[in-house]
Amino acid sequence: MENKKKFVKEKFASIAEKYDFLNTLLSFGIDRRWRRKAVENLCVQPGGNYLDFCAGTLPLSVAILKNVRDPIKVVSYDFCREMLVCGRQKHSKGNQPELIVGDGEKISFKDNSYDGAIVGFGIRNLANMDKGLSEVFRVLKSGSKLIVLDFSNKINPIIKPFYQFYLEKVMPLMGGIISGDRGAYRYLADSIESFPKPEGFKKKLLKAGFNHVYCIPLTFGIAYIHVGTKG
């Protein structure tokens, strides 16, 4: 487990500066639409306190703050300082989230602290996903939502062969050439392939304590928005 933490932190630190550009390039810009949809499902309320978990370079934090007029607080939490710093440099205008560097499997906040939480393409990078989900559950207030946006293995069978080829061959090659770290994009491809199918991830959310769990497929099932509520 500790080996994975060290490996993932080093890989993300090495690609931080190119991470956003490559996300948009390798997803043909669709990732922006997926994030907007995820933020919509968070149902942000005026005066609320929201957690962007595994926040990376802050795209979801910034999207939340851009889509509300009333004052809210967003905390961007990630274990890779380089990703957070890079995000701050790229998004230096307008309302700013609070940046916290910390372990996703031992969140440094009190119980019942947040009115909602969101994770974008980050939950699969935890060494212990179940522990991370349990920690998010702990820090949420009763009635609050967790939104998880991530890739899926449950893809439309017509496009699945093309997607598999892209994921296994094209993405590591292009990502490696542009970022200078092919191993990082080989890891990202492997982590997507090993991520639970929607039914399996639903079980993990239920195990962590969430209820009213459901998912929303995006773009032929390439990605899903998973929703769980702390009862």
N, C-alpha and C positions, 0 to 999 in steps of 0.2 A: 504493500500500500504506500509506504513512504517513498519507495523507488518511483512509483508512478507520479506522486506529487512533485518530486524533484524534477523528473523528466518533463512533465507537462509545463511546469513553471519555466524551465529553461527554454523550452520550445516556443512558448508564447512570448517570452521576453525577446527572443531572437527575431520574431516576425512582427512585432508590435507596430512598427512604423508602416508596414505594407499591408497590415491585416484588413483594414476597412476597404482599401482599394481592391484587394484581391477578392474579398467577399462579394463586392458589387460586380467585379469582372466575371468571376467564376459562376455567379448565379444569374448573370445577364441582367442585373438590376432588380430582380424579383425580390431579393431579400428585403428591400426597403418597403415594399408593399406588405410583406409578411409581418414586418415589425409594426407597421401602422395598425394592422388588424389585431395584433397581440395587445397593443396599448389600448385599443378600443374596448377589448374584452376585460381589461383591468377595471374599467368603470371608475375612473379617478373622481374623487369628491373634494370639494373646496375644503381647505384646511387640513387635508389628510397627510399622513406620514407614510411614504412608500419606499420599499426596498427593491433595488435592482441588484439581484443576486448573481454572482459570477458576471459582473458588469462589463468586463473587458475594456474596450475603448469607448464606452458610454453611449452607443447609439440609442439604446432604449431609454436611458436616463434623459437624454436630450429630447427624444420624441415625446416623453411624458410631459416634460416642462414646456415644450412648444405648444402642446395641445390643450393647455388650460390657461384661463385668464386669472382665476382666483389663486391666491397664494397657497402653495403646498410645499412639502419638504420631500426631497428624493435623496436617498443615501445609496451611493454606488459602492458595492462591496465586492472585492476580488482579491485573490491571493498573489496576483502578479502586479507588482508596483509599476513595472514598465508599461503595461497595458493601460492602467489608469492615468499615468502621467501623459502618455501619448494621446489619450482621449481628451484630456484637459487642454492640451496644446491645440488640438484640432477644433475643439468646441469652446473657445474662450469668450464668446460673446453671449449676451442674454443671461437668463437665469441659470445658475450653476448648481449641480448636485454636490453633496458632501462626499468626499472620497475617503474610503476606509480600506486599508489593506488588512486582510485577515483570512483565517482558515475557514473554508466553507463547511467543514465538518464539525466546527466548534465556533459558532457565530458569537461574536462578542457583544451581544445585546441582551437586555432583560426580556423575560417572558411578556407576551402580549404588548409588544411595542409598536407594531405596524398595522396600518389599515389595508395593506395589500402588498403583494410581492410579485415580481416578474423575473423570469430567467430566459435569456435568449441564447441558444446554441452553447450553453455552458454546463448544464447539469451532467452531461456525459463525461465531462473532464474531471469530475470528482473521483478520487480513489474509492470512496464508499458513497455511492449515490443514495442509498437508503438512509444513511446517517445525515447527509446533507438535507434531504427532504424532511426528515424529522426535526432538524434544527430550524428550518424555515417555518414548519408548523408551529413550533414552540414560540417563535417571536411574533407570530401573527395574532391579531386580536380575533375574538370570536366573531364569526360572520364575514371575515375577510377572505379574499380570493388569492390563490396562487395561480399565475399564468406561466406555463412553460411552452416556449416555442423551440422546436427542434426538428431535425430531419427524421425520416422514417424509413423502415424497410417494407412497409405496406404500401407499395406503389402500384399504380395502374399497370396491369400485365402487358399492355401494348407498348408502353414506353420503358418498361423495366430493363430490357436488354441494353437499350441505348444509354440509360441512366447508369447502369452498372459499369459499362465500358468507360463512361465519362468519369465516374467516381474512382474507379480503380486505376485507370491509365492517364486520362487527360488532366484531372485535377492535381495529382501529385507532381506531374511533369511541369505544368504551367506554374503552379504555386511555387515549386522548387526553383525554377528559373528566375522568376520575378523576385521572390523573397530571399533567395540564396540559401534556403534550408529545405531541401526536398523531404528530409525526414519528418519535419513538422507537418507537411501536407500529406505524407504517407500515414502519419498517425491520425490526422483528422479524418481521412478516408476510412481508416480501420475503425475509428470510434463511431462513425456514422453507421457502418455495417453491423457493428455489435450492439447498437442501441436497441432497447426492447421495442417490439411492435406495440401499437397503441393499446392492445389488450393487456400486454405485459406491463406497460408503464402505468396503466390504470390500477393494476394490482399494487404497484409500489406506492402510488398516491394513497390508496385506501389503507395500506399497511402503515403509512406514516400518520394516519388519523384523519385525512381529508374525506369529505363526503360530497354528494352532488357532483361526482366526477364525470366529465365527458370530454370529448375531443372534437376538433374541427379540422378536416383535411384541407390542405392548401396545394394548389397546382398539381393535380393528379396524384396527390398523396406523397409528393416528394418531402413535404414538411407537414407538421401538425401543430395546432395549438391545443394544449392540454389544460383543462380548467379543474381546479379543486377548491372547495370551500371548507374553512375551519368552522365546524358546527358549534 
